[in-house]
Amino acid sequence: MKVNNFLKDVTGAMRVTNARRKLIAGGDDTRPYADHIADLAHEVHPESTRVRVTAVTDASPSARTFTFVACGGDVLPPFEAGQYVSFDLDIDGTLTTRPFSISSAPFEARQGEDSFFQVTVRNGKPGVGFVSCWMYDTLAVGDELTCHLPFGTFFVEPLRDTKQVVALAGGSGITPFLSMAREVAHGTLDVDLTILYGSVTADDIVLRDELEAVCGDHVRLVNVISGDEDFDGEKGYLSADLIRRHSPADPASGDVTYFVCGPLAMYSFVRGELAGLGVPDRRVRMEVFGAPRDVTQAEGYPADFAPATFQLTVRRGQQADVIEAASTEPILVALERAGIPTHSRCRSGECAYCRCRLNAGDVFVPAEGDGRRWADKKFGYVHACSTWPLSDCEIEVPII
């Protein structure tokens, strides 16, 4: 019986194979095979997109907005209001990446031949903001870049978030909220959005004109100025009292979702203010904020650890390179400086594109930027963008 069943299976498979070959042989060779599902997946999630700068405009005395369109053959993938794009950059021979929140609205990238997206970049301070300074000073109309988008989870999800949304922004952290505001004003994001925007001076409010242009029934803007006593409006910081007064409902009720984006110091302050108001944790959404400028100030960093330069052994398959890695910089920076190709997108420990295996050595990973899965922690994986060496180390990275 077993032999008969086996023979039936074999001959049955042969009949199917022969029938398939016959159909292929009789096919129309003028209509090549197309995988429409794969084509759609590539359009929605391309590995990379080549874009060109078509406009550069001032967003404030210290910030500029860059408009990008897809280069010939590429298509801008869809994104959510609040997500970010990561650019591949070659700056004076240094290959690096940087993420920027998209400040234009998703609907503006779905307009056929008129599709575009924008990022708004604030000029860095001297010695700070290597990439932002370069983009602000150098990037011009006609320049082409390779980018990757969309990334991030900092967007309104109707199944998770409330319809009442309060955005708490500081400095250039306003950019994802302009995207949300434009989408709300266009009628393609169904929320009531209140933006509390903290700036130092009234004459350097980033994207002020653009924000005021989309205010209306469902978008409200409140500027809060900390360094200008003559400002005719809210002054100070995004305090619990200010948040309470401008929230559309009791913050502790769970009827309002609070989105927070701004400098690292603002995160710590605002988190405490929201906790003091009794806002449920599930109603607080924090955008990733990049690597800390001074990791020695991060909670849990070894006390009295003196800055040092260590030897980092980098294994790629059978190849091993030994490079220098400073304790004051993430491992990702050491890899980039040494010219070792490495995938990275968020530079905040969230996306896992720079995930690598730590074979030996001691490192520090701030709890605030530790986006690893439980299994990765257990089996010794780290994210290079949010890991600092504390000794000589050995890592394994993917071959690119």
Rosetta blueprint (number, residue, H / E / L):
1 M L
2 K H
3 V H
4 N H
5 N H
6 F H
7 L H
8 K H
9 D H
10 V H
11 T H
12 G H
13 A H
14 M H
15 R H
16 V H
17 T H
18 N H
19 A H
20 R H
21 R H
22 K H
23 L H
24 I H
25 A H
26 G L
27 G L
28 D L
29 D L
30 T L
31 R L
32 P L
33 Y L
34 A L
35 D L
36 H H
37 I H
38 A H
39 D H
40 L H
41 A H
42 H H
43 E H
44 V H
45 H L
46 P L
47 E L
48 S L
49 T E
50 R E
51 V E
52 R E
53 V E
54 T E
55 A E
56 V E
57 T E
58 D E
59 A E
60 S E
61 P L
62 S L
63 A E
64 R E
65 T E
66 F E
67 T E
68 F E
69 V E
70 A E
71 C L
72 G L
73 G L
74 D L
75 V L
76 L L
77 P L
78 P L
79 F L
80 E L
81 A L
82 G L
83 Q L
84 Y E
85 V E
86 S E
87 F E
88 D E
89 L E
90 D E
91 I E
92 D L
93 G L
94 T E
95 L E
96 T E
97 T E
98 R E
99 P E
100 F E
101 S E
102 I E
103 S L
104 S L
105 A L
106 P H
107 F H
108 E H
109 A H
110 R L
111 Q L
112 G H
113 E H
114 D H
115 S L
116 F L
117 F E
118 Q E
119 V E
120 T E
121 V E
122 R E
123 N L
124 G L
125 K L
126 P L
127 G L
128 V L
129 G L
130 F H
131 V H
132 S H
133 C H
134 W H
135 M H
136 Y H
137 D H
138 T H
139 L L
140 A L
141 V L
142 G L
143 D L
144 E E
145 L E
146 T E
147 C E
148 H E
149 L E
150 P E
151 F E
152 G L
153 T L
154 F L
155 F L
156 V L
157 E L
158 P L
159 L L
160 R L
161 D L
162 T L
163 K L
164 Q E
165 V E
166 V E
167 A E
168 L E
169 A E
170 G E
171 G H
172 S H
173 G H
174 I H
175 T H
176 P H
177 F H
178 L H
179 S H
180 M H
181 A H
182 R H
183 E H
184 V H
185 A H
186 H H
187 G L
188 T L
189 L L
190 D L
191 V L
192 D E
193 L E
194 T E
195 I E
196 L E
197 Y E
198 G E
199 S E
200 V L
201 T L
202 A H
203 D H
204 D H
205 I L
206 V L
207 L L
208 R H
209 D H
210 E H
211 L H
212 E H
213 A H
214 V L
215 C L
216 G L
217 D L
218 H L
219 V E
220 R E
221 L E
222 V E
223 N E
224 V E
225 I E
226 S L
227 G L
228 D L
229 E L
230 D L
231 F L
232 D L
233 G L
234 E E
235 K E
236 G L
237 Y L
238 L L
239 S L
240 A H
241 D H
242 L H
243 I H
244 R H
245 R H
246 H H
247 S L
248 P L
249 A L
250 D L
251 P H
252 A H
253 S H
254 G L
255 D L
256 V E
257 T E
258 Y E
259 F E
260 V E
261 C E
262 G L
263 P L
264 L H
265 A H
266 M H
267 Y H
268 S H
269 F H
270 V H
271 R H
272 G H
273 E H
274 L H
275 A H
276 G H
277 L L
278 G L
279 V L
280 P L
281 D H
282 R H
283 R H
284 V E
285 R E
286 M E
287 E L
288 V L
289 F L
290 G L
291 A L
292 P L
293 R L
294 D L
295 V H
296 T H
297 Q H
298 A L
299 E L
300 G L
301 Y L
302 P L
303 A L
304 D L
305 F L
306 A L
307 P L
308 A L
309 T E
310 F E
311 Q E
312 L E
313 T E
314 V E
315 R E
316 R E
317 G L
318 Q L
319 Q E
320 A E
321 D E
322 V E
323 I E
324 E E
325 A E
326 A E
327 S L
328 T L
329 E L
330 P L
331 I H
332 L H
333 V H
334 A H
335 L H
336 E H
337 R H
338 A L
339 G L
340 I L
341 P L
342 T L
343 H L
344 S L
345 R L
346 C L
347 R L
348 S L
349 G L
350 E L
351 C L
352 A L
353 Y L
354 C L
355 R E
356 C E
357 R E
358 L E
359 N E
360 A E
361 G L
362 D L
363 V E
364 F E
365 V L
366 P L
367 A H
368 E H
369 G H
370 D L
371 G L
372 R L
373 R L
374 W H
375 A H
376 D H
377 K H
378 K H
379 F L
380 G L
381 Y E
382 V E
383 H E
384 A H
385 C H
386 S H
387 T L
388 W E
389 P E
390 L L
391 S L
392 D L
393 C E
394 E E
395 I E
396 E E
397 V L
398 P L
399 I L
400 I L
